[in-house]
Structures are given as structure tokens and as C-alpha cells.
Amino acid sequence: MLPMSAEEPGKTELGQDGLRFAATLSDCLLSGVIILNGARKIEAVTAGAAQMLGLELDKIKNRSFEIFPAQLSEIIREVSGSGELVTDRKIELRDENRGLHSLRVSAVPVLAGAKDPQGLVLVLHELDCAGFLEQNVRQLDRLASAGTLAASMAHEIRNALVAGKTFIDLLLEKHQDAELVEIVRREMGRIDSIVSQMLKFAAPAKPSFSAIRLHEILEHSLRLVQSKVQSGAIALHRSYGAAPDLIGGDDYQLEHAFVNLFLNALEAMGPNGELFVTTEVNTGRPLANSSNGAIQPQMRITIRDTGVGIAPENMHRLFEPFFTTKPNGTGLGLLITRRIIQEHNGDISVESEPNKGAAFNIVLPTLKGVEG
């Protein structure tokens, strides 16, 4: 099956900044502990402490404290010499990945006698949270505003396109160059498709959930692509094993998702290909906030084709926005499909080998739980 579009993920600029924000938040919550023995060698160290100091956790145990940054080493010498504890001493460190950052250090001697340090316990806390978080929040806010602006622009472009397309169609009817007419009409349709897909991606309609029959949705979606199935002499195989097939969902949005996948499969196959649509009961998952072991039943929908398959290097990019291998693809179809499935509390995955076709697996929850 040819990749119709490209979800999460290369990563988009927004996705990359979101990951950076999450990493920064994690850094801000960092704390760590280091234990030195009487010889001032590292007896134990937590992962958080190693991360804050820019050291590899598995390479520092039993090493001398002198591998630490100079300011921290100085605190260790001070406490070891005086036997007096140090509380909340601020130090500034610089490393390649994080630049300049501040730590709060407390050092407590473990005494064997009156003033004979047997060991030392260091407690480290990250300080530079506010600045990092503010910078990341501002960046995400700018990107969110840019997304809103893009959606507004797409809406205005589509409105203006209606009048322009009507005028161009009238001109093309009087033009004698059939090849040029076809090119212009195709490209106008492409612009309209891209703008429409951008609107669906940037501001998708909220799903209106009701009790629906999944098999009826699949059948209606197949009828919508029936002409392509017949024109391509495609053999269609149905196997509906999920019973009951009642789910909570938006029939229109699910039809949109299934039609996207069916079209993707049909375009990946030449004449006399085969399209398989199957459903089955899937292993359930525990219901949220359930105290009695209730299980949420699920059903699996598999849409499999015998087409050209997906190249291994493209597998991780299938759901990225604007990624496509089609000459006239928009690279948004699979992204929108995954969003619809996720809005229905489901999951979508893909399996493929080159020249052996592809299979998209969708898991959706059914309406009621059963006791486990």
C-alpha cells in the first residue's frame, strides 16, 4: 500500500518543540544523590545526579570525586576538611547539551568519630526551571498561533478559490488545447484538495458519538469506492468476525477514515489485486477507574492489500504531515485518519513488506465492558 500521508511525526516543528518542552520539564524536576566513601570515592550515585553533572552513570562508580566539576569538588574538600555540613549552596555548571545551568547542593558528612569523616552524602537539585519553562511555553504559544493563522488562511483561500475556479472553467471550455485544459483542471483540484485537507487537520470537527454498527460503516465505505474496485478488477474479500459490532462513534468521521484507507490500498495495486477487510474480537483492556476488574472489549479491523508495499525507510514516516510518495498526494490523509481513530479512543498501526502488500490494523473499543 502506498503511503498516502505522513502522523507524528522526521518530526514537525511543533512536535519537536513539544518534545523539547517535555524534556525541559523533566530536567526541572531533577534531583539526585551521591554517596562518597571515606576515601572520597563514589560509592553510589543516582541517575538524576549523573544527568545533572553530565556524566555517564555506568562509568563513574568507584571513581575519585575529582571527576566532578570544579565547584562541586571544592564543596567536597571543604566538608571533608571541616566536618561541617553545607546546605543549599548554589553552583553554576556548563555542559555541551544544556549550556549554563544552576544547581543547589547540600553536603552532609557521615562521621565515624568526632571530626573524622567516614563518608559524604551530596544532595543535588536543579534550579533553572522558570527560565527554561517560560522560554518553551512562549515558543509553543507562537507555534499554536501560527497554526491558527494557517487554518484561517486556508479557509480564505478555499473561499476565493470557488470564484476563481468557476471563471477558469469557463475559460477552459473555450480553449482548444486539451492537454493544457487537463493540466489546469488537475492542478486546481489539487489546490482545493490541499486546502480542504489542511482545514480538516488544523481544525477537525468534533466527533458526535452515538451507537453505531461497525460493519454497516465498513459496507457503506466500500460502496463509496466500488467504482474503483470494479474498474481495477480488484477482488474484494470480506470476513466480519467481530460480534457484536456495536461501538460508540461518529459514523461520518469513521467513513472518512475507512475510505482513506481503502483508496490508499486500491492505488497501491495494479489490475487483479486483492483487498481484504476483516474484523475480529480483540483482547480487551482494563476499564479506567474500575475496581472490579472490568474489561473494555475491543475489536480489530484489518485492511490488507496485495500492492507494492511500503519501503522500510518510509514506515516510520507514514503519519508525518505532508509526507507522501504519490505524485499528486497531499500527505495529510493518513494523518487525518489516525486523528479520527484516536478521537475514538482507538489505535492504528501498519505492517508491510516491499512487493508483498500492506496491512493497516485498527483497534476500537466496543460499547460495554465485561467482567474479567
VEXLUM-668102 format. One record per residue (C-alpha): residue in three letters; y, x, z. Coordinates in steps of 0.02 Angstrom, whole numbers, plus 50000, padded with zeros to 5 digits. Each point is the difference from the previous one (the first is absolute). Layout:
<dozas>
 res     y     x     z
 ALA     Y     X     Z
...
</dozas>
This chain:
<dozas>
 res     y     x     z
 MET 50000 50000 50000
 LEU 50168 50073 49953
 PRO 50121 50017 50146
 MET 50125 49861 49974
 SER 50122 50060 50127
 ALA 50026 50115 50135
 GLU 49995 49938 50251
 GLU 50048 50128 50124
 PRO 50025 50088 49961
 GLY 50039 50274 49873
 LYS 50100 49900 50125
 THR 50157 49902 49967
 GLU 50162 50062 50076
 LEU 49997 49857 50125
 GLY 49819 50036 50045
 GLN 50035 50185 50025
 ASP 50150 49965 50112
 GLY 49901 49873 50098
 LEU 49866 50131 50032
 ARG 50133 50126 50050
 PHE 50073 49873 50121
 ALA 49829 49970 50078
 ALA 49972 50187 50016
 THR 50170 50022 50082
 LEU 49965 49860 50123
 SER 49834 50081 50042
 ASP 50088 50167 50027
 CYS 50126 49918 50116
 LEU 49861 49935 50111
 LEU 49922 50173 50014
 SER 49962 50081 50166
 GLY 49881 50140 50040
 VAL 49922 50105 50137
 ILE 49956 50184 50004
 ILE 49897 50083 50137
 LEU 50007 50188 50025
 ASN 49878 50097 50111
 GLY 50045 50140 50121
 ALA 50002 50127 49859
 ARG 50128 49889 49912
 LYS 49880 49961 49860
 ILE 49983 49827 49926
 GLU 49863 49907 50091
 ALA 50030 49828 49923
 VAL 50127 49919 49885
 THR 50021 49823 49934
 ALA 50023 49958 49817
 GLY 50175 49936 50033
 ALA 50055 50165 50077
 ALA 49927 50100 49855
 GLN 50089 49887 49875
 MET 50169 50018 50087
 LEU 49984 50189 50001
 GLY 49940 50010 49820
 LEU 49834 50080 50048
 GLU 49822 49967 49943
 LEU 49903 49920 50143
 ASP 49834 50084 49963
 LYS 50075 50175 49991
 ILE 50097 50018 50161
 LYS 49877 49978 50143
 ASN 49977 50158 50105
 ARG 50149 50080 49913
 SER 50144 50077 50098
 PHE 50151 49891 50038
 GLU 50103 50121 49894
 ILE 49949 49906 49842
 PHE 50118 49862 50058
 PRO 50182 49995 49941
 ALA 50115 50120 50094
 GLN 50090 49869 50104
 LEU 49838 49925 50064
 SER 49928 50173 50036
 GLU 50154 50040 50102
 ILE 49974 49845 50109
 ILE 49819 50053 50030
 ARG 50055 50174 50056
 GLU 50132 49925 50114
 VAL 49882 49881 50087
 SER 49859 50128 50012
 GLY 50119 50124 50080
 SER 50087 49885 50122
 GLY 49865 49873 50038
 GLU 50135 49866 49989
 LEU 49977 49850 49888
 VAL 50115 49961 49854
 THR 50043 49818 49964
 ASP 50066 49926 49839
 ARG 50062 50161 49923
 LYS 50065 49971 49823
 ILE 49951 50121 49863
 GLU 50033 49998 49813
 LEU 49868 50051 49874
 ARG 50000 50020 49813
 ASP 49851 49985 49883
 GLU 49976 49985 49813
 ASN 49946 49817 50000
 ARG 50115 49921 50127
 GLY 50151 50114 50002
 LEU 50098 50014 50163
 HIS 49936 49887 50138
 SER 50016 49991 50189
 LEU 49868 49991 50136
 ARG 50008 49963 50185
 VAL 49887 50118 50097
 SER 49936 49991 50178
 ALA 49897 50143 50071
 VAL 49899 49986 50161
 PRO 49913 50152 50077
 VAL 49826 49979 50071
 LEU 49999 50112 50154
 ALA 49853 50092 50075
 GLY 50101 50068 50145
 ALA 50178 49998 50061
 LYS 50078 50073 49844
 ASP 49853 50053 49893
 PRO 49995 49889 49846
 GLN 49822 49966 49949
 GLY 50048 49897 49849
 LEU 50136 49897 49920
 VAL 50015 49824 49933
 LEU 50131 49963 49866
 VAL 50052 49824 49952
 LEU 50096 49978 49837
 HIS 50096 49849 49935
 GLU 50087 49972 49833
 LEU 50188 49970 50017
 ASP 50074 49971 49827
 CYS 49947 49819 49973
 ALA 50164 49910 49978
 GLY 50068 50105 49859
 PHE 49838 50003 49902
 LEU 49973 49813 50017
 GLU 50178 49955 49954
 GLN 49992 50106 49843
 ASN 49835 49921 49946
 VAL 50057 49822 50038
 ARG 50157 50025 49896
 GLN 49899 50066 49854
 LEU 49880 49852 50007
 ASP 50147 49881 50010
 ARG 50076 50077 49843
 LEU 49836 49984 49908
 ALA 49980 49818 50055
 SER 50176 49964 49935
 ALA 49957 50085 49836
 GLY 49846 49889 49985
 THR 50104 49844 50030
 LEU 50125 50057 49869
 ALA 49861 50034 49875
 ALA 49930 49825 50025
 SER 50172 49923 49975
 MET 50028 50102 49842
 ALA 49830 49948 49932
 HIS 50044 49818 50030
 GLU 50166 50016 49908
 ILE 49920 50096 49856
 ARG 49869 49865 49977
 ASN 50133 49863 49997
 ALA 50101 50095 49869
 LEU 49841 50035 49903
 VAL 49970 49815 49967
 ALA 50159 49982 49898
 GLY 49978 50167 49914
 LYS 49819 49964 49954
 THR 50046 49832 49924
 PHE 50135 50080 49891
 ILE 49886 50143 49946
 ASP 49861 49878 49954
 LEU 50121 49909 49884
 LEU 50050 50163 49918
 LEU 49820 50055 49980
 GLU 49955 49838 49910
 LYS 50123 50049 49863
 HIS 49945 50181 49992
 GLN 49874 50050 49869
 ASP 49931 50157 50082
 ALA 49841 49934 50081
 GLU 49960 50164 50088
 LEU 50172 50011 50080
 VAL 49990 49817 50052
 GLU 49835 50031 50088
 ILE 50065 50156 50089
 VAL 50157 49914 50063
 ARG 49905 49847 50061
 ARG 49870 50107 50087
 GLU 50131 50106 50088
 MET 50100 49847 50053
 GLY 49841 49928 50074
 ARG 49968 50165 50087
 ILE 50173 50000 50080
 ASP 49974 49821 50058
 SER 49830 50044 50072
 ILE 50066 50152 50094
 VAL 50145 49903 50075
 SER 49887 49856 50052
 GLN 49875 50118 50080
 MET 50139 50091 50093
 LEU 50060 49835 50071
 LYS 49824 49955 50057
 PHE 49979 50171 50080
 ALA 50171 50010 50084
 ALA 50007 49822 50064
 PRO 49831 49915 49989
 ALA 49994 49816 50040
 LYS 49930 49960 50171
 PRO 49825 49934 49983
 SER 49975 49817 50044
 PHE 49831 49993 50084
 SER 49882 49853 49991
 ALA 49812 49975 49999
 ILE 49937 50045 49827
 ARG 49832 50030 49914
 LEU 49988 50179 49941
 HIS 49876 49962 49861
 GLU 50117 49869 49928
 ILE 50140 50130 49997
 LEU 49888 50124 49911
 GLU 49947 49870 49871
 HIS 50179 49949 49964
 SER 50051 50183 49983
 LEU 49857 50029 49877
 ARG 50056 49851 49896
 LEU 50171 50080 49985
 VAL 49924 50155 49917
 GLN 49865 49906 49903
 SER 50080 50031 49831
 LYS 49995 50189 50028
 VAL 49820 49989 50058
 GLN 49951 49908 49841
 SER 50103 50105 49881
 GLY 49923 50159 50071
 ALA 49823 49930 49996
 ILE 49989 50040 50185
 ALA 49846 49942 50095
 LEU 50053 49918 50162
 HIS 49880 50002 50148
 ARG 50035 49894 50155
 SER 49905 50012 50163
 TYR 50080 49898 50139
 GLY 49898 50036 50155
 ALA 50131 49973 50135
 ALA 49973 49835 50090
 PRO 50101 49920 50064
 ASP 50146 50065 49895
 LEU 50141 49917 50098
 ILE 50145 50116 50038
 GLY 50181 49984 50053
 GLY 50115 50057 49863
 ASP 50127 49969 49864
 ASP 49908 49946 49844
 TYR 50140 50050 49881
 GLN 50017 50176 50069
 LEU 49812 50029 50005
 GLU 49987 49941 49819
 HIS 50135 50126 49957
 ALA 49901 50139 50084
 PHE 49834 49953 49918
 VAL 50077 49979 49826
 ASN 50077 50174 50017
 LEU 49828 50072 50037
 PHE 49914 49901 49862
 LEU 50128 50055 49870
 ASN 49984 50178 50060
 ALA 49812 49993 49978
 LEU 50009 49919 49827
 GLU 50123 50129 49937
 ALA 49885 50140 50059
 MET 49855 49937 49893
 GLY 49968 49998 49815
 PRO 49906 49862 49910
 ASN 49836 49943 50077
 GLY 50043 50060 50173
 GLU 49942 49914 50159
 LEU 50103 49928 50143
 PHE 49915 49963 50166
 VAL 50079 49888 50133
 THR 49902 49986 50161
 THR 50029 49935 50175
 GLU 49897 50026 50157
 VAL 50013 49983 50188
 ASN 50062 50161 50076
 THR 49976 50072 50174
 GLY 50132 49921 50111
 ARG 50122 50083 50118
 PRO 50045 49952 50181
 LEU 50138 49872 50014
 ALA 50162 50063 50077
 ASN 50023 49954 50184
 SER 49822 49933 50009
 SER 49917 50013 50170
 ASN 49832 49924 49952
 GLY 49948 50110 49855
 ALA 50055 49880 49864
 ILE 49983 50072 49825
 GLN 50114 49969 49853
 PRO 49886 49966 49850
 GLN 50051 50083 49838
 MET 49953 49987 49819
 ARG 49997 50136 49869
 ILE 50056 49972 49821
 THR 49949 50133 49873
 ILE 50076 50008 49825
 ARG 49904 50127 49897
 ASP 50014 50050 49818
 THR 49907 50114 49881
 GLY 50157 50083 49933
 VAL 50060 50178 49990
 GLY 50016 50021 50187
 ILE 50134 50092 50096
 ALA 50025 50188 49994
 PRO 49968 50082 50170
 GLU 50175 50075 50005
 ASN 50075 49824 49982
 MET 49897 49913 50135
 HIS 50121 50040 50142
 ARG 50150 49946 49895
 LEU 49941 49827 49948
 PHE 50112 49907 50120
 GLU 50155 50107 49979
 PRO 50150 49908 49928
 PHE 50032 50034 49815
 PHE 49841 50101 49976
 THR 49905 49941 49846
 THR 49894 50071 49860
 LYS 50036 49854 49884
 PRO 50121 50030 49856
 ASN 50093 49839 50041
 GLY 49959 49985 50185
 THR 50131 49974 50136
 GLY 49902 50083 50140
 LEU 50031 49857 50121
 GLY 49852 49883 49975
 LEU 49878 50081 50122
 LEU 50139 50029 50125
 ILE 50041 49815 50002
 THR 49815 49955 50004
 ARG 49971 50106 50155
 ARG 50153 49928 50084
 ILE 49935 49823 49971
 ILE 49829 50045 50071
 GLN 50078 50082 50152
 GLU 50110 49848 50030
 HIS 49836 49902 50009
 ASN 49938 50121 50135
 GLY 49879 50077 49876
 ASP 49960 50170 49928
 ILE 49975 50065 49823
 SER 49910 50157 49945
 VAL 49935 50071 49836
 GLU 49846 50095 49944
 SER 49986 50082 49829
 GLU 49924 50136 49895
 PRO 50067 50052 49830
 ASN 49913 49905 49858
 LYS 49901 49896 50125
 GLY 50127 49865 50036
 ALA 50088 49956 50161
 ALA 49979 49877 50142
 PHE 50138 49928 50108
 ASN 49939 49938 50168
 ILE 50103 49873 50095
 VAL 49962 49944 50178
 LEU 50082 49840 50064
 PRO 49976 49910 50167
 THR 49928 49825 50000
 LEU 50077 49861 50100
 LYS 49899 49994 50160
 GLY 49912 50119 50118
 VAL 49821 49996 50058
 GLU 49931 50055 50164
 GLY 49930 50177 50002
</dozas>
